[in-house]
Amino acid sequence: MSQKENVKILAFVGLAGSGKSSAVEYLTEKGHPKIYFGGIMYNEMRKAGIKPGDWEPEQKFREELREKEGKGVIAKRAVQEAHDLMNAGQHRIIFDGLYSWSEYKVLKHAFPGDEMIVVAITTPKHLRKQRMANRPERPMTSEEVDERDWAEIENLEKGGPIAIADYFIHNDKDLDTLHEQVDAILQAIAF
């Protein structure tokens, strides 16, 4: 049996505050390993001496890294982490935070067909802003959310993976409803 046989990867996409982390946390509590794209980026930032959470230097670093190594740089590192998990016997893996169209293409090349299923989580902007203002780690103002949205859409190509997702969750209610929607997708794809 090859390492990729019967493998399914669930990749979550969405703008900041949409509920990606909540969906991923729900799945990790069920025992599924995750690869956090933001964590890969934070490791790169720490290596460069940049403190995560300082928005302007963080945004500049993200864009410069992608310019230097290609917009798919984080996905390339995630592919290696996924192969490491597969080699360790994992067959169900979560990608948390797929960002760009370039990353999507890298991942689809590495995991073609239905090996990787993309789930977009959408949430009305006013709810995303409220969530971002109230989150304990790296809270953001309304203006910072707008700036981040524009930067991610224009500079990081974030709209493409959201638009082409295999499944959509509209997350405008409570956590239980989000979990029910995630469970419905798990059942539909035999995850």
HELIX and SHEET records of a PDB file:
HELIX    1   1 LYS A   20  GLU A   29  1                                  10    
HELIX    2   2 PHE A   37  LYS A   47  1                                  11    
HELIX    3   3 TRP A   55  GLU A   69  1                                  15    
HELIX    4   4 VAL A   73  ASN A   87  1                                  15    
HELIX    5   5 TRP A  101  ALA A  110  1                                  10    
HELIX    6   6 LYS A  125  ASN A  134  1                                  10    
HELIX    7   7 SER A  142  GLU A  154  1                                  13    
HELIX    8   8 GLY A  159  ALA A  163  1                                   5    
HELIX    9   9 LEU A  175  ILE A  189  1                                  15    
SHEET    1   A 5 LYS A  34  TYR A  36  0                                        
SHEET    2   A 5 ARG A  92  ASP A  96  1                                        
SHEET    3   A 5 LYS A   8  VAL A  13  1                                        
SHEET    4   A 5 MET A 116  THR A 122  1                                        
SHEET    5   A 5 TYR A 167  HIS A 170  1                                        
END                                                                             
